[in-house]
Amino acid sequence: MGTLPFDEMGLKAGKATFEGGSLKVEDFELTPSLGTSVMVASACITCEALNLEPPYFVTAGDIGDGKRSKELYSYMAANLGTLDVTVLAMHYIMPDISGMRNILNSLGKRREGMTLIADAGAMYAAKAAELAEKIDIFTPDAGEMAYLADPKATHPAYVEHLLFKLDASEVLTLIRKAYESGNIPEILLVKGPVDYVVEKGEVVETIDEPSISAMEAIGGTGDSLTGILSALIHGGYEKIDACIKAARINRVAGKLAHPDPATSISNIIDKIPDALKEVGLCA
Amino acid sequence: MKILDSIKKKLGPRKKEALEKGKGLIILNEVSEAMQVEKMLKSFGYGVRGVAPPPEIRRGCDLAVEFNLVDQLGVERLLKTSGLNPLDIVALDNLSQKPLDITKEKDFGSYLMVTAANMKITVDKEKGTIVNISGGGCPDVPYLAVSLVGNRITEVKNPGENGYSLCAYMLEKAYQKALSMVKSEQTRECT
């Protein structure tokens, strides 16, 4: 679930498909760019390559005033009980503490057997609501890691200067601080020059190859990672294993696109099928 | 112009009284309203800044406007005449906290990336074109990215003019830093 940047678009829910560079849900079609559209398109591509059912996409148009974000929170809280959900990936949305609380409260017993992933605005909301422990996996970058490490911050904009100033090589310090706060999921997939897979505060794997420095500048590379991760868990991969594989697949897709800092994310997600083959997940 | 100057003078901040008496906080309903109030008050010469509101009334992506309490009457009058209705105006003690005002820069050779909190903007140094926007989590970031990417940084509208959220607030800071660096690069080339 997540918003799309179209003012006129009302709430939509249905199977998402990705064909010929276009993401489709219900009667709406768009070319993926930074944000939820890249996350869902990447999940579609991964699901198709692994012969899995495509993702079910719940979205609404919001250009930042937050009105349809509220509708989306409400819809999810009211309808999650009727959907057959294995993985719920929550993405770009206006952070809203009560909206996130309502979604998580609506799950009840259905929470068992469901994997919850939060990235972007949904991750900010879960942390600000002090409900991060209710989520299974966060996928922050270094800047967002500083936010998670600051117990007082309710948005990455309000992070303590000292934490923001820490170099990317000091991400481990931020991870430690975040787990000290207690308001953090069991698993983190921290994306950056080195990707860290963290379980209960311990780094269980680091992924730094292939190393493509331009990826940091390309909008959407974190979104594609979340989409791939969601599809792998839906496909039956255990959560930690899925994090490790998703990080590798995303990096290989980047390598295959031969990017520079001006490359579009669409060139990278096109390479996901080849990346899945290269890491041995499909023939 | 004379009328406007007269209004600004009348409603503007009093200079002679001590500013250290304390700060006040304008609590608004939405981040977009807070950004509007901050911009409007600055245009009238008030020393204001966006800060986090008190925790008990935060709703997640909140922004309030800090001002000098000595200016309260003029500020309230301006808000009223501008049709802006704050939820509350409170005296602030030691509660102040402000959005990050520092940026980080990374040089990719032909490209420059500026990071502000969770937002990144990357520009082609020679052409001055915005080539990528990355990060964020609020819904206006993908919306702003569409209008910014592919265009010259000197010719686009400031993200702060079209954005609503704190992510847009930080994108504006990254944008301003990148803009100043591109301009200084271009000035250096001309001389």
Interface residues (C-beta under 8 A of the other chain):
Chain A: T3 L4 P5 S33 L34 G35 T36 S37 D62 I63 G64 D65 G66 R68 S69 H91 Y92 I93 M94 P95 D96 I97 S98 D119 A120 G121 A122 M123 Y124 A125 A128 A129 D141 G143 E144 Y147 K152 T154 H155 P156 A157 Y158 V159 H161 F164 K165 S213 A214 E216 A217 I218 G219 G220 T221 G222 D260 P261 A262 T263
Chain B: E30 S32 A52 P55 R58 R59 G60 C61 D62 Q97 K98 P99 L100 I102 K106 F108 S110 Y111 M113 T115 A117 N118 M119 K120 T122 D124 V131 N132 I133 S134 G135 G136 G137 C138 P139 D140 V141 P142 Y143 L144 A145 V146 V149 G163 Y164 S165 L166 C167 A168 Y169 M170
